[in-house]
Amino acid sequence: MSSTQELTIGQQFEVERFSRAIDATADPEQLKALAKQLLQAWHTQKAATEWVKSQQL
């Protein structure tokens, strides 16, 4: 399995949406909150991926 995966169109739109939200945010507190949301989402996705992998064994 390749370590890099192509993003779906939907995922590409989500990346663009978050990128625009980051670019539009000048308030450091809002940027911190957004970064924490993204970190939580990333780790939740990692956990879900690991769970799916473990179910396939």
URMOLIN-V837471 format. One line per field, one symbol per residue. psi: psi as a letter, one per 40 degrees, with the letter a starting at -180 (. if undefined). A space follows every 10 residues. Layout:
BEGIN
psi->???
END
This chain:
BEGIN
psi->hiehihiidd dddddddddd dddehehddd dddddddddd dddddddddd ddddee.
END
